[in-house]
Amino acid sequence: MKISNTHLEGVVVIEPAVFGDHRGWFMETYNEKELLNHGIDVKFIQDNQSFSATKGTLRGLHYQLNPKSQTKLVRCTKGAIYDVAVDIRIGSPTFGEWFGIELTEENKKQLLVPKGFAHGFLTLSEDVEVQYKVDELYAPQHDRGIIWNDSSIGIEWPMDITPVLSVKDEQAPTLKEAQNNFKYEE
């Protein structure tokens, strides 16, 4: 398992070792000990899966307020997505900055999105399945979002189309307007 830091503190890319032969392949998608060896101490308590039928579906940017904030470990098991994390920790030197990466069923990469970051993804193919682990249960009263095209963030989505959005995501506020109780701690 290869774990690579990004320019956003705590956001890491995980590349599982894949072992294949004439029968197919095998990989460990999660190894607590390996993550602990890299200083990542997260106890995941729930697995989620989403399906998006249409290329150009955008889900996000989502987060949950404290004390129900979530760390997510995201992977794409069918198709391809452009996965994004945005730093929303007030006082962070990278506040409002984003990191994006293509996660596909072929590259098998995963993105760890810690608490204090908004998360979203854009489907790059039809019939996409995304699976992710979380360390806190869904809490609707703490659920929040930021509009996907907030110019103050400036995410460079890889497709020049009008995305397919939920009503909730269509009506999400900007980062400046969004409710946020995350504080940066060095």
C-alpha positions, 0 to 999 in steps of 0.5 A: 500500500502506497500512501502519498500526501497532497498539498492539503494537510491530512488529505492523502492518496492511497494506492493499494498493492494489486496482485494479479495472475491469469485468474484476476487480481486481489488487493487489500482496500483497507488495512488499519495497521498500515494506516497507523504506520503512516500516522492515520488513526481513524476508526471507520464505523460505516461503509456507504455506496452510491450509484450514478447512472449518468456521466456528468453527475456531480455530488457535493460539495458535502460535509457534516458539522462538528460534533458529527463531522466525518472522515471519508475513505473514497474509492470508485469501484465501477467507472470513473470519477473526479474526486475533490476535497476542499479545505474549510478549516477556518484559519488554515493556511490552505483554507478554500484550496482544493485537491482533485484526483481521478479515481477509477476502477482501473487505477484503484486509487483511494482518497482520504478526506479528513474532518474539516474538508468538504467533499464532492465528485463528478462522474466521468463515465456512465454507470458509476459506483463509489464506495466510501468508509466513514468514521461517523454516522450520517446526521441530517441535522449536521449535513451541510454543503457548498455550491460546486462552482463557487468562484472563490474556490475555483475547482477546475472540473475536468468536463465542460458540461452542465452537471446533473445535480440534486436539488440540495446541491443546486441550492447550496451556498458559497463557502463564504455563506456556508455554515462552518464550525471547523477551526484549524489547529496546528 
